[in-house]
């Protein structure tokens, strides 16, 4: 793993709360995808998606999952769709405006109506 990815992974691991430890992984995942390290990107995504359930409040969880979905979009459609399923599971019944926005934007990314954000 190159120094940039190591630094991103370290920054995420040292985050002061569950949101930071989860959301910051999006840059690590996007970097791994960009350098063609698909297996590592998928492993990092799986770990980040699992830790997303520790993020509170729900609006912050939605924001973290949206970043992960966008990073997953740089891996492939299957990874993106998996992140979307976790987002729907975690936020589908939440009425917080950030959860609603994340679900709307994620659907638009998955259907090609909106591009995923660029990380670099």
Buried (B, 14 or more C-beta within 10 A) or exposed (E): EEEBBEEBBEBBEEBEEBBBBBBBBBBBBBBBBBBEBEEBBBEBBEBBBEBBBEBEEBBBBBBBBBBBBBBBBBBBEEBBBBBBEBBBEBBEEBEBEBBBBBBEBBBEBBEEEEEBBEBE
